[in-house]
Amino acid sequence: MESAEHLKPGTEVSGYRVQEKLHEGGMAVLYRVAPPAGTEPCLLKIPKLEFGNHPVCYAGFEVEQMILGRIAGPHVPRLFAKGEGDFGPYLVIEHIAGTSLAEYARRAPLPAEEVARLGAALASAVHDLHRQEVVHHDLKPSHVILRKDGQAALIDFGLAFHGHLPDLVEAESESNPNSPLGTPAYISPEQIAGVRGDPRSDVFALGAILYLLATGRLPFGEPTSVAGLRRRLYFDPVPPRRIRHGLPEWLQEIILHCLEVHAEARYATAAQVAHDLAHPGQVALTERGRRRRRPGPMAAAKRWLAALTAPPHARKPPTVHLARAPHVLVAVDTGCNSEALFQALRDAVRRIIAGELHWRVSCVSVLEPSLLTEQEEGAEIMRSLHMQRLVELHHWAQPLGLPQERLRFHVLEGSDAAARLIEYARASHADHIIMGARGSSGLRRFLGSISSRVVAEAPCTVTVVRATQAQDSDTTAN
């Protein structure tokens, strides 16, 4: 029987021909293989079944086989084949062309704009994974590849958790509960406590990666003992701006928000992280962003006492967590001059966020070019109109009385309003779009309405609101 570590070039596995060994790690061996037909590059992955390997290595490979067969999209490698050979189990997966995030980390500290770009791509990939019921649980730069189109792809799912599959990794790790699973530099406080399946654990790891890219240092070092790992349950990292004095407050705000000790205090979803990184001007600054030193021993003592009385963690599928943090996009046509419709939109927002814990509302309007903006002073006119539209959006949202840190305001520009709304909803991971229905007309019936196109093409739920006759009458009377 041929050893998995020494497959010779030319060996065929399920029709794939071995070309060369690419990498040999502690848990698996990777080979470049040629597919039976076509030119798409592939990898053959085989676990190292050596005597003395941790049982989680075997369970992890089985987990990766199951999970890769259930997830899809540009943020994960495609699974082409899996099975059992003379040398043991194997996977044939996509060989992703791109640059490892570890290459960027080696150049850290990076400019804030580059950290935001890389972080937003990673956060979007993480959110897409969570929407497919998977928590990665081992995010680190070497497990992220930036594709040529700028999208991030995640690899190595050996420690991952799927909300609807048996947790084989947890079952194997119970034999050694004092050895938390994951990479010490990035592992979350709840993972240290043995809790798996919370998507906010990946948000914590995302924060550790952002910290490294922004400062060139790891927020908690690389501890080698359980005692060293547990320090992050009580102590905050040094504020990034203390290490890099020119770092903007908005970036420190995002990083430390991800690295909160308690999961409930972190960003509720990776999508919220991606959105803030892509729109730094809209980040609501708190004490976190201005912090120059970490909290002292008193704060650590309070956390220690709180940990002693913390209730048991109730495990839920990842999408249940996401459902508690909906991103609601409200498309407001500020030029419609119908207070009745505006009020109907506000009422719809209140109904949808009622009872949810971590909602976020984005108020969006589309500014279409006109003859005025095509003149010589067009750029200045467009800036003025943009600012006016932002003021109108703030004015529309004021009666809602919602906390400012939960609101975002965006003016999109383009001649195709429906296309811009759909594009923005997709890029911002919107869960629900609320928009108004305008009055009927012969031209509208002939050309089709913006709302009908958004309903047909949007990547999420859409609610189209119409003002009732009673609301119209009340508005007229007033």
N, C-alpha and C positions, 0 to 999 in steps of 0.2 A: 504494500500500500504506500502510495506517495505521500510524503509529509506536506501539510498545508503550507509550511514555511519554505518549501523548496520545490514548488511546481516549476517544471522546466518549460521554457519557451516552446510553443507548438502544442502543449497539452490542451485538449479540448474539454470544456466543461459546459454541458447543456448546449453544445453547438458554438460556444464562444471560445476562441483560441487565445491562449495565454501569450502575451508578447514580452512583458518584463515585470519584475517586481518594482513597485513604486515606493512602498513604505511598509515598515514593520514596527508597530507600536506594542504597548504592553498587553493589549487585549485582542488585536486583530492584525491581519496582513492584507495589504492591498496590492492587486496586480492590474496593470493595464491589459485589457483584452480586446480582441477584434470581434465585432458582431458577425453573425452568420451571413447577413446581407446588409449593404449600406455602409456608410462611413462614419456614423455617429460614434464618438468615443465612449467607451464603457469601462467600468471598474468591476473587478471581482473582489469581493470582500469575504474573508474566511476568518473565523475566530481561532485564537490560539488555544488549543485544547491540551495544554501542558499540565503535567502533575504540579500541584501547588498553586495553580491559578485560583483566584477567588471565585466561588460559585456564582457571584453576580455577573462574571464575564459570560458565563453560559446563558444565564437567564436574560442578560442584556441583549445578546445576539438574537435570541428568540423574540424578545420584545421588539427589536428593530425590524425583524422580518414581518411581524404582525402589523406594526404601525405604518411602515412604508407601503404596505398593501392597501392602506385605508386613507391615505392623505394624497393630495395632488396640488398642482399649481407651480408657479415659478419659484416659490420660496423653499422648495424641498427637491431633492434629487428624485428623478423618476426611477421606479423599480421595473426592471426588465425581466428578471427571472430569479427564482429562489428554489432551493432544493437541498438534497443530501447527496454527497458524493462519497467516494471511497475514503476521502480524507476528512469527511465531516460535513456539517451544514455550510451553505454558501449563499451569497447574494450577488446579483449582477445589477448594478445601478448606474445611473447617468454620471459620466465624468464631467463635472461642471467646469466650464471654461471661465476663468476670472482670476481675481486676486484675493488671497486670504486676508481677512481683517487683521490677522497677526502681523502682516507686512506693514500695515498702517500703524499698528501699535508700536512696532519697533522704531518708528519715526517720531513717536509722541515726545513732548506735547505738540499737538496740532493746532492750527488756527481755529478759533471758535466756529467760524462758518463751515469748516471742513468737518469738525466734530458733529455739528448739527446735521450736515448732509448725510454722513455715514450713520449717525444715530437714528435719523428718521427712517432710512432704508431698513436698518435692523429692526426697529420697533414695528414697522409695517409688516415685516416678515413674521415676527413673533406673534402679532395680533392675528394674522392669517392662520397661523398654527393653532392658536387658542380657539379660533372659530371652528376648527376641525376637531375639537375635543382633546387636543394634545398639549401637555406642558412639557417643555424640553428638559428642564432640571439640570442641564450641564452646559449652559451658554457660556462661551468664552471666545476670544478672538479667533483661535484656531478652528473653531467649529462654525465659522461664518465665512462665506465666500461671496464677494461682490461680483455679480455677473457684469458682462461688458455693457449692458444697458443700464447699469446703476442699481438694479434690484439686488437685494440680499437673499442668499439661499442658506439654509441651516442644514448641517450635516451631523452625523453621529447621534443616533437616537437610543443608544443603549441604556440610558438611565431615565428615559422618558416615561410619562404617565398618560394613558388614554382613559378618558372618562367612562368608556363602555367596554373595557377589556380587563381581564384579571391583571393585577399589579404583581407580576412575577418578581420584579426587582425588590419590592418591599418584602415579599415572602422570603426571599433569600437573605435579605439584610437583617431580618429579625434574629438570626443566629448571632449577630454581633451588633447589638443596638448602640454600643458606645463608639462606633465608627461611622459617622455620617457620610452619606454618599454624595459625591459631587467634587468639584474642584475647589479646594479650600479658599482661594482668593476671591471666588465669586458666589459661593454658596449662601443662601438666604438664612436668616435666623430661624424660620420655621422648619427648614430642612435640617438644621442642626438639632432641633427638637424632635425630629423624626416624622414631621408632617409632610406628606406628599400630595400633589394634585392641585395645589393652589396656583393659578396663573400669575398671581402677584409675586411668586418666587422668581419667575423669569424677569419680571419688572425690576426686582432687586439686582439680579445679575446684569441686566441692561444698564442700570445705574453704575455698577462697578466698572463696566466696560467704558462708559462715557467718562467716568472719573479718570481712568487710565489714559484715554485718548486726550483728555483736556490737560492733564497735569504731568503725564509721564510716570506716575506712581499708582500703585494699587491702594484702594481706600483702607484696607485692613491688612496689608502685607500678604505674606504667604505662610500662614501659621502651619505648624507641623504637629500640633497637639490639639486634643479636644478642648483643653483649657484656653488655648490661644484662639480657637474658633469661637468659643462662647463669649469672648470679649465683645463681639459685635452685637450681642443681645442687650448690652448695657451702655456701651460707649459709641458715640458718633465718630465718623472719620474727621480728620482735619479738614476744615472748609477749603475747597479748591482755590478760592481767591486768596487764601493765605499762602498758598504755594505759588500761584501765578497771579500776581497783583493786577494784571491788566485783563483778567478774565471777566467777561460781562456778568452782571448780576443775574440776568435771565437764565444763563447757562448753569450757574451754581444753583439757582432755584430748582431747575429741572433735575439736576443730578441728585441733590440732597432729598428732593421729593421722592425720587425712586428708591433712595437708600434709607428711608424711614424704617426703624426697627419693627414697628407694628404694621402688619400688612394693611390694616384698615386705614392707616395714615398715608399710605403710598398712593400713587396714581392707581385708579381702579382698573385701568386697561392699558395695554401697550399702545393702543390707538391714540389715547390721550397724550402719551409721550411723543408719538410721531407728529401729532398735530401741533403741539407746542414747539417742537424743534423746527418745524417747517414755518412757523409764524411767531418768531421770538418777540416781535413787537406787541403781541397780544398776551404774553405770559403775565399773569397776575403775581406781582412780587410780594413776598412776605418776609418775615424775619430770616427765613432760610437763605434768601438771595443776598441779604446784606451781612450775614454772619461772618465774623472775623476769627472767632475762636469757638471751639466745641464746648458744649455744656460740661459743667464740672461734676465732681463726685456726688453731689446731692441728686442730680438728675439720674445718674447711674444707680444710686441706691433706690430711688423710686421705681425704676424699671425692674430692679431685682425683686422688690416686694410685689410689684404687679405680676411678675412672672409666676410667683408662688401661688397666687390666687386665680390665675387665668383659667377660664373654663376649658374643657376639652374641645379640640377643633373638630367641627362637623365637616366631613368631606362631601363635596358636591362636584358634579361634572363641571369642567371649565366654562361651558356656555352658560351655566346658571350664574356664575360670577359676572360674566359679560352682560347678562340680561339685567343685572342690577345697576348697570352703568351705561344706559343708552345714550348715543350721540344723536340728538334731534336737530335736524337742519330745517330752519323755517325760511322759506323763500318769500320775501316781502316785496311786493311791487309798490314802492312808495309813491308812484305816480297815479295810482288808481283813485285816490281821493274818496275812498269809501270807509268811513270810520266804522260802519257796521261790519264790513268784511275784516277790518283790522281787529276788531273786538272778537269776532268769531275765530280768527287765527290765535289770538291770545288764549281764548277759552280752550282751544284744542291743545295748545302747549301744556296748559295746566293739567288737563285730563291725562295726557300721556306721561308726564313726569311724576304724577301723584303716586306716592308710595315707593318710588325708586330712590335708592340711597345715593348714588354717585352719578346722576345724570349730568349731561353737558348740553347746552343749547347754542347753536351757531345761527345767528341771524344774517341772512345773505340776500343781496340784491344784485341784479345784473344791469350794468351800465352799457348801453349800446351806443356805438359811434354815430355821430350825426354830421350834417353838412358843416356845422360850426367847428367841430373837432378836426375836420380835414383842411381847415384854413392854416395860414402861416403860424398863427398863435395857437394851433390846435392842442399842442402838448400842455400848455398852461391852462387852457380851457378845460381839458380833460382832468387835470389835477384838481381844479376848482370844483368841477362836477362830482369828482370822486369824494372829496371832503364833504360836500353838501349831502351826498347820499349816505355817508357814514353818520352824519349828524341826524339825518332822518331815521336811520335804523335805530340809533340810540333813543330817539324820541319815541319810536314805536314800542320799544321794549320797556321803557320806563314804567308804564302802568302795571307790568307783571310783578314788579317788586322782587325780582330774583337777585341772589348774591352775584356781585360783579365777577367773582373768581370762577363762576360757572358759566359765564356768558362770553361768546366770541362774536365779533362783527367783521364781515368781509364784503367788499364790493368787487364783484367780478366784472371783467370787461370783455365784450364780444358781441357780434351781431346776431349770433344764434343763442338765444337765452336758454332754450331747453338743453342744448348740447353742453353749455357751460355749467348748468346746474347738475346735470348727470355726471359730468367729468369731476366736478368738485365733490359731489357725494361719494364717488368711488375713491378719489384720492384721500378723502378725510375719514373714510370708513364710517360713513353715516349709517345709522340703524333705522332711521325713520325720517322721511321728508314730509313736511306740512306746507301746503301751498294753497292759495286762494283760487277760486274759479271766477273768471271774469264774465261779464254779461254776454249773452248770445248775440250773434250778428251773422248776416249772410256771408261776409268775407271770412269770419272765423270758422263757420261751418265748412266752407270750401277749402281753406288752407289747413285746417286742423288747429287745435289749441296747444299752447305750451304744456298745460297740465296733462292733456291726454298723451303727449309724447313722453313726458317724464314718467307717467304711470307705466307706459309700455316698456321703457328702456332702463329705468333706474335699477341699481343693484340692491335695493332695499325696499321696505314697505313705504307706501306713499298714501297720505291722507289728503284729499282735496276738499277744501272747506268752502261752503257757500253761505252767505249771510241769509238768514231767514227773513220772511216778509215782516215779521214782528220787529226784528232788529232794524230793518230799513225804515220802518214807520217811526220807531223811537228816535233814530238819528235825524230824520226829517223834522220831527216835532221839536227836537232840541235846537 
